[in-house]
Amino acid sequence: MRRRWSGWDTGCDEGGRELRGVGRVSIVVLDLIEVVLNGLMVDVLYAPVALGFVLIFKASGIFSYAQGVMALFAALTLVGLQSGQVPFAHLINVVFGTDIHSFGWTLPAVVAIALAIGVMILLAVCVERFLLRRLVNQEPIILFMATIGLAYFLKGFGNLMWGSDIKAVEIGIPKGGSLWWEEVTAGWAAADSGYWGMYVDKLDVTATVIAGLLVAGLTLFSQFIKTGRALRAVADDDQAALSVGISLRAIWVITWSIAGVVRAGVSRSVRCAAIAGASGGWRDARALRRAGDADPGGARGGPGGGAARG
């Protein structure tokens, strides 16, 4: 009588006779591995948003509610720039009675990403100049409420700038399941089980690698670059950092810029830009939930030390 195991099959029945599919994994276990693997890759994409929360919180003491909307704004900007869309086209057409929608050209993905990063840096400068500078030494709840207002402003401003319709983006990242991985994992099950292999989306794999590189780069930046060490000094003691000549305003700009750049680099724009025109409210809730997976203390107290857990 054949004996089936929930885990690794020994390949023998109760009488010790050899069975087909020696040393194979059961389909139940393979399905579990597939679900866990895909879940981990999806959650790794939240590492940049967790780092954004940690950076801003450690450098300025602000728990930024606007972090999720920054991802939405970065995605809208990336799509708009790449497709050659005219900013504020809807507003211009209404005010002046024109019918302008596009410049008539498209930008390469690399150029569009670089310009989107520039826009996020400009946004960080504006946030420091028109928001943070006027709220110095205010209560934490006031600063938190200010970021809620910033979130709603960016949501409306992004829709006004790029439109609220559904958008899709192509930045050259491969999509679809990996046939190679399916062929490899199909051999892990018994030959007569009919198992087709694990499905892993190549887009998720690529985005996971990019997220890992960004996190590693930010860690190296905070450890070995002068500006990164200044960020760590402000995170440890802002008054002591100010006494040795470190500009808190410059640090705030750099912090918000890094948070925006990291979000533009792998912002779920590589995954969610297809629905970039939709409301970003749900993103705020998910971002806040994932913020709990970030360690506000960070490794060695540094602003880049917070680690995101899947």
Secondary structure by P-SEA (a helix, b strand, c coil): cbbbbcccccccccccccccccccccaaaaaaaaaaaaaaaaaaaaaaaaaaaaaaaaaccccccaaaaaaaaaaaaaaaaaaccccaaaaaaaacccccccccccccaaaaaaaaaaaaaaaaaaaaaccccccccccaaaaaaaaaaaaaaaaaaaaaaccccbbbbbccccccccaaaaaaaccccccccccccbbbbaaaaaaaaaaaaaaaaaaaaacccaaaaaaaaaaacaaaaaaacccaaaaaaaaaaaaaaaaaaccccccccccccccaaaaaaaaaaacccccccccccccccccccc
